[in-house]
């Protein structure tokens, strides 16, 4: 009985295997970085959406109160500090300015929503 001979071109060398593992590893690390950034972006966007909803709620509260009863106010809702300022804009108009501020991952963030109320 003779043992089967291995062709010198058959199989994978250790260097080829290591090179393939390095390429796969780089791909996995890249995907991991993309996932981390995506997760952070989703968190920031979610916080911005909640802040915008809070600001819009304060604008609507001023509208419901009406031209004569809308007043400046401020408060805290979770991680958000909000402030509503109602000022006379002249000629039967009031400017309602709502600012919302919060800190996201150590970075101060904020937004502002403005609208006008009329006497009618």
PESUL-V612626 format. One record per run of one state. SS is the DSSP state (alpha for helix, beta for strand, coil for the rest). FROM is the first residue (numbers start at 1). TO is the last residue. If there is no record, write none. Layout:
# PESUL-V612626
ss:from:to
SS:FROM:TO
SS:FROM:TO
This chain:
# PESUL-V612626
ss:from:to
coil:1:13
alpha:14:65
coil:66:72
beta:73:77
coil:78:79
beta:80:90
coil:91:92
beta:93:104
coil:105:106
beta:107:118
coil:119:120
